[in-house]
Amino acid sequence: MDTKKKHRIVVKIGSSSLTNPTGGLSREKLEEHVSALAALRKAGHEVILVSSGAVAAGFTSLGYPSRPVTLEGKQSAAAVGQGLLIQAYNDELRTYDLAGAQILLTRDDFSKRNRYHNAHRTLNELLKRGVLPIINENDCVAVDELTFGDNDMLSALVAGFVRADDLIILTDTDGLYDADPRSNPHAKKFTLIEDITPDIEALAGGAGSRVGTGGMRSKINAAKFALSLGIDVFIGMGTGADKLLDILAGKGAGTYFRNQMKAPLKAHKQWIAFHAESDGHIEVDAGAAQALLYEGKSLLPSGITNVVGEFAAGQVVDVTDTTGRLLGKGEVNYSSAQLEQAKGESTAFCREKLGIHRVEAVHRDNWVTLYIEEIDKQEHKEEIMQ
């Protein structure tokens, strides 16, 4: 993590790093986190906070002896805890002449294009105005099929769509080990990981602490996603007002995850690749596949051999070759009915006979490659992310 330039940094703080062991906010822990966030801001960096802790902060106020396990219990605790959490953050931020803005998200906010782009614009405007965005899952209304599972993945998604330079995941452990350090005194900590292999994934544990939901496995999954977008990741812990600056300078007590790819997808392409549901699929011939994968070209109707499903212009479709291999996804400029007429035809036919002036079936600006030969991955990585 290079400290010479100004970074856009997403910091994720877990429940156990904010609350008392039996629940309820720890003002001492929160004050230390805010002092570290303020130090990042003072150094000129842009900061987005993804904060867990609403359920853990709220369940004691409702008389629960421990974190509730029912959906209604969790949602009720979150309804109480969200207010306590944002108030506590803003009380402390004011001592540094800073203000926080609460943003509550569900999985649905990422899958719906307008809501996704609205959230992106809001975050950028808050950063422009010098406000600290404080993001959490909207546990008050979220149901299982709309949740992120934990805020580790939410922080990676946020880091991706704001095109962050770094993702810092603060937790109560000091990184990833090759064995459980609590039971094995010879366990070795990984200080730097450049490739998250299946063996690395297998080392991650399961459940998190008594007041949280995410264990090391969820953090590794989040790191893997962020790395795929060229974002450096740190998982670990720290103390004091300089802990985040120390992490940024490579002196953190934890594990750093890095790769050589530094070309994150633009927000719209991330939405197409990772969030949008496909409404149909298009089959293309070998020439069109070559043009899409390796030549940086748009998909023209002449290369289409088959159209499957019913969809309207502007919806997202999968694109496969004639063997059924998924090549990528894109926003289509034709309806399925129009493509049935246009497939295999020239651009002149589409203009003159169908009256379609934007003749690309899928324009390069609205296309994301999801397949590439293993031998060619390194060579074409940069091209994919353009």
C-alpha positions in Angstrom: 0.0 0.0 0.0 1.7 3.2 -1.3 1.4 6.1 1.2 2.9 8.7 -1.2 -0.3 9.2 -3.1 -3.7 10.0 -1.8 -5.8 6.9 -1.6 -9.5 6.0 -1.6 -9.8 3.6 1.2 -12.7 1.4 2.4 -12.3 0.4 6.1 -14.5 -2.4 7.5 -15.0 -2.7 11.2 -16.6 -5.9 12.6 -19.0 -6.2 15.5 -16.4 -7.7 17.8 -14.1 -4.7 17.2 -16.9 -2.3 18.2 -18.9 -3.9 21.0 -18.5 -5.4 24.4 -18.1 -9.2 24.6 -21.7 -9.6 25.9 -23.2 -7.0 23.5 -23.7 -3.2 23.6 -21.4 -0.6 22.1 -17.9 -0.1 23.6 -17.4 3.7 23.5 -13.7 3.2 24.1 -13.3 1.0 21.1 -15.4 3.3 18.9 -13.5 6.4 20.0 -10.2 4.7 19.0 -11.5 3.7 15.6 -12.8 7.2 14.9 -9.4 8.7 15.9 -7.7 6.4 13.4 -10.3 7.3 10.6 -9.8 11.0 11.4 -6.0 10.5 11.0 -6.5 9.0 7.6 -8.7 12.0 6.6 -6.1 14.4 8.0 -3.5 12.8 5.8 -5.6 13.6 2.8 -7.1 10.2 2.0 -10.7 9.6 1.1 -12.4 7.2 3.5 -15.5 5.1 3.4 -16.5 3.1 6.5 -18.4 -0.2 6.4 -19.4 -0.8 10.0 -21.1 -3.8 11.5 -22.4 -3.7 15.0 -26.1 -2.6 14.8 -27.5 -5.9 16.0 -24.8 -6.3 18.6 -25.4 -2.8 19.8 -29.1 -3.1 20.0 -30.0 -6.5 21.4 -29.2 -5.7 25.0 -31.6 -2.8 24.9 -34.4 -5.3 24.0 -33.6 -7.6 26.9 -31.9 -10.4 24.9 -29.3 -12.2 26.9 -27.2 -12.8 23.8 -27.4 -12.1 20.0 -30.8 -13.1 18.8 -31.1 -16.0 16.4 -34.6 -15.4 14.9 -35.1 -13.1 11.9 -37.5 -10.9 13.8 -35.2 -10.7 16.8 -32.2 -9.7 14.6 -34.3 -7.1 12.7 -35.7 -5.6 15.9 -32.2 -5.4 17.4 -30.9 -3.8 14.2 -33.7 -1.2 14.3 -32.6 -0.1 17.8 -28.9 -0.6 17.2 -28.6 1.4 13.9 -29.7 4.6 15.6 -27.3 4.0 18.5 -24.4 3.2 16.2 -24.7 6.3 13.9 -25.3 8.6 16.9 -22.2 7.3 18.6 -20.1 7.7 15.4 -21.3 11.2 14.8 -20.8 12.2 18.5 -17.2 11.2 18.2 -16.7 12.5 14.6 -17.7 16.0 15.7 -14.7 16.2 18.0 -12.6 16.1 14.7 -14.9 18.5 12.9 -16.2 15.6 10.7 -19.7 14.4 9.9 -20.9 10.9 9.1 -23.7 9.9 6.7 -25.5 6.6 7.2 -26.1 4.5 4.1 -28.1 1.2 4.6 -27.9 -1.3 1.7 -29.4 -4.7 0.8 -28.4 -7.1 -1.9 -31.3 -5.8 -4.0 -29.6 -2.3 -4.1 -26.8 -3.9 -6.0 -28.9 -6.0 -8.4 -31.2 -3.1 -9.5 -29.3 -0.9 -12.0 -30.9 2.4 -11.0 -30.4 1.8 -7.3 -26.8 0.7 -7.9 -25.9 3.8 -9.8 -27.8 6.1 -7.4 -25.8 4.6 -4.5 -22.6 5.2 -6.5 -23.5 8.8 -7.2 -24.4 9.4 -3.6 -21.2 8.0 -2.3 -19.1 10.1 -4.6 -21.0 13.3 -3.7 -20.5 12.6 0.0 -16.8 12.1 -0.5 -16.7 15.3 -2.6 -18.3 17.2 0.3 -15.9 15.8 2.9 -18.4 13.6 4.7 -17.6 10.1 6.0 -20.0 7.6 4.5 -20.9 4.9 7.1 -22.3 1.9 5.4 -24.1 -1.1 6.9 -26.4 -3.8 5.7 -30.1 -2.8 6.2 -30.7 -5.6 8.7 -34.0 -4.0 9.7 -35.7 -5.1 6.5 -33.3 -7.6 4.8 -34.3 -11.2 4.4 -32.1 -14.1 3.8 -32.2 -14.0 0.0 -31.3 -10.3 0.0 -28.4 -10.3 2.5 -24.7 -10.3 2.0 -24.2 -12.9 4.7 -21.7 -10.6 6.4 -20.3 -7.2 6.0 -17.0 -8.5 4.8 -18.4 -9.1 1.3 -20.4 -5.9 1.5 -17.1 -4.0 2.1 -15.5 -5.7 -0.9 -18.5 -4.8 -3.1 -18.4 -1.2 -1.9 -14.6 -1.1 -2.5 -15.2 -2.3 -6.0 -17.9 0.1 -7.0 -16.2 3.2 -5.6 -13.0 2.0 -7.3 -11.1 2.1 -4.0 -7.3 1.6 -3.9 -7.4 -0.3 -0.6 -9.7 -2.4 1.5 -8.8 -2.6 5.2 -10.8 -5.3 7.2 -10.2 -4.8 10.9 -10.9 -7.8 13.1 -9.9 -9.2 16.5 -7.3 -11.5 15.0 -3.9 -10.5 13.6 -4.2 -12.1 10.2 -4.3 -15.6 8.5 -2.2 -18.5 9.9 -1.3 -21.9 8.5 -2.8 -23.4 11.7 -4.9 -22.3 14.6 -2.5 -20.2 16.8 -4.8 -20.7 19.8 -4.0 -24.4 19.8 -0.8 -24.6 17.9 2.1 -22.5 19.2 4.1 -23.2 16.0 1.4 -21.7 13.7 3.0 -19.4 11.1 1.3 -16.2 10.1 1.1 -15.2 6.5 2.3 -11.6 6.2 1.8 -11.3 2.4 -0.4 -13.3 0.0 -0.3 -12.6 -3.7 -2.6 -15.5 -4.9 -5.6 -16.9 -2.9 -5.3 -20.5 -3.9 -7.7 -23.3 -2.8 -5.1 -24.3 -0.1 -5.2 -20.7 1.3 -9.0 -20.8 1.3 -8.9 -24.1 3.1 -6.9 -22.6 6.0 -9.7 -20.1 6.8 -11.9 -21.0 9.7 -15.7 -21.0 10.1 -17.9 -18.9 12.3 -16.9 -15.6 13.8 -17.2 -14.3 17.4 -20.2 -14.4 19.7 -21.4 -10.9 18.6 -20.5 -11.1 14.9 -21.3 -13.3 11.9 -18.1 -13.3 9.8 -15.2 -15.5 10.4 -11.9 -15.7 8.5 -13.5 -17.6 5.7 -15.8 -14.7 4.8 -12.9 -12.3 5.0 -10.8 -14.5 2.6 -13.8 -14.6 0.2 -14.1 -10.8 0.4 -10.3 -10.4 -0.2 -10.5 -12.7 -3.3 -13.3 -10.6 -4.8 -11.5 -7.3 -4.1 -8.2 -8.7 -5.5 -10.0 -9.6 -8.7 -10.7 -5.9 -9.1 -7.1 -4.8 -8.5 -7.7 -3.7 -4.9 -5.1 -4.3 -2.2 -6.5 -5.8 1.0 -5.4 -6.0 4.6 -6.9 -8.3 7.2 -5.8 -7.8 10.8 -5.9 -5.6 13.8 -4.2 -2.5 15.3 -4.3 -0.1 18.2 -4.1 3.7 18.5 -4.8 6.7 16.4 -2.1 5.8 13.8 -3.2 2.2 13.3 -4.7 2.8 9.8 -1.8 4.9 8.7 0.5 2.1 9.9 -1.5 -0.4 7.9 -1.3 1.8 4.8 2.5 2.1 5.3 2.8 -1.7 5.4 3.4 -1.9 9.1 0.0 -3.5 10.1 -0.4 -6.5 12.4 -2.1 -8.8 10.0 -2.0 -10.2 6.5 -1.7 -8.2 3.3 -3.2 -9.4 0.0 -1.9 -8.0 -3.2 -1.7 -8.8 -6.9 -0.2 -7.2 -9.9 -3.4 -6.2 -11.6 -4.2 -2.5 -11.1 -7.1 -1.8 -13.4 -10.5 -2.0 -11.6 -13.7 -2.3 -13.5 -15.8 0.8 -13.9 -18.9 0.8 -11.7 -21.3 0.1 -14.6 -19.2 -2.9 -15.8 -19.0 -4.2 -12.3 -22.8 -4.1 -12.1 -23.0 -6.0 -15.4 -20.4 -8.6 -14.3 -21.3 -9.3 -10.7 -24.8 -8.1 -9.9 -27.1 -7.9 -12.9 -29.3 -11.0 -13.6 -29.2 -12.2 -17.2 -32.5 -12.1 -19.1 -31.4 -14.4 -22.0 -28.4 -15.4 -23.9 -26.9 -15.0 -27.3 -24.8 -17.6 -29.2 -22.0 -16.3 -31.4 -19.7 -17.8 -34.0 -15.9 -18.2 -33.7 -15.1 -14.9 -35.4 -17.3 -12.9 -33.1 -15.9 -14.7 -30.0 -12.3 -13.9 -31.2 -13.3 -10.2 -31.7 -14.9 -10.0 -28.2 -12.2 -11.8 -26.2 -9.0 -10.6 -27.9 -9.6 -7.7 -30.2 -11.5 -5.3 -28.1 -14.4 -5.1 -30.5 -18.2 -4.8 -30.1 -20.6 -7.7 -30.9 -22.3 -7.2 -34.3 -25.4 -9.0 -35.4 -23.5 -10.7 -38.2 -21.6 -12.9 -35.7 -24.8 -14.1 -33.9 -25.9 -17.6 -34.6 -28.7 -18.1 -32.1 -30.9 -16.1 -29.6 -32.4 -17.7 -26.5 -35.1 -16.2 -24.2 -37.2 -13.1 -24.4 -35.6 -9.8 -23.5 -35.9 -6.1 -24.3 -33.3 -3.7 -25.5 -31.1 -2.5 -22.6 -31.3 -5.7 -20.6 -28.3 -7.9 -19.7 -27.6 -11.1 -21.6 -25.1 -13.9 -21.4 -23.0 -14.4 -24.6 -21.8 -18.0 -25.4 -19.9 -19.6 -28.2 -21.3 -22.4 -30.3 -20.1 -25.0 -27.7 -22.1 -23.3 -24.9 -19.0 -21.8 -23.3 -19.8 -18.5 -21.5 -17.7 -15.7 -22.9 -19.2 -12.8 -21.0 -22.2 -10.6 -20.3 -23.4 -7.3 -21.8 -26.2 -4.9 -22.2 -27.9 -5.6 -25.5 -29.1 -2.9 -27.9 -31.8 -5.1 -29.5 -34.8 -6.9 -28.2 -34.8 -10.7 -28.7 -37.4 -10.3 -31.5 -35.2 -7.8 -33.3 -32.1 -10.0 -32.9 -34.0 -12.9 -34.4 -34.4 -10.8 -37.6 -30.9 -9.3 -37.4 -28.7 -12.4 -36.5 -26.2 -13.2 -39.2 -27.1 -10.1 -41.1 -24.9 -7.1 -42.1 -24.9 -3.7 -40.5 -26.4 -2.3 -43.7 -29.3 -4.7 -43.4 -29.9 -3.6 -39.8 -29.9 0.1 -40.7 -31.9 -0.2 -43.9 -34.3 -3.0 -43.3 -34.8 -2.8 -39.5 -34.2 0.9 -39.0 -31.7 0.4 -36.2 -29.0 3.0 -36.2 -26.8 1.8 -33.3 -26.0 -1.5 -35.0 -23.8 -3.1 -32.4 -25.8 -5.9 -30.7 -23.6 -5.3 -27.6 -21.3 -2.3 -27.5 -17.8 -2.7 -26.1 -18.6 -0.1 -23.4 -21.4 -2.3 -22.1 -19.5 -5.6 -22.3 -17.5 -7.6 -19.7 -15.4 -10.6 -20.5 -15.9 -13.5 -18.1 -13.9 -16.2 -19.9 -10.4 -16.3 -21.3 -8.0 -19.2 -22.0 -5.8 -19.9 -19.0 -2.7 -19.5 -21.1 -3.8 -16.1 -22.2 -5.0 -14.7 -18.8 -1.9 -12.7 -18.0 -1.6 -11.3 -21.5 -5.2 -10.1 -21.7 -5.9 -9.1 -18.1 -5.4 -5.4 -18.8 -7.6 -5.5 -21.9 -10.5 -7.1 -20.0 -10.6 -4.3 -17.5 -10.7 -1.5 -20.0 
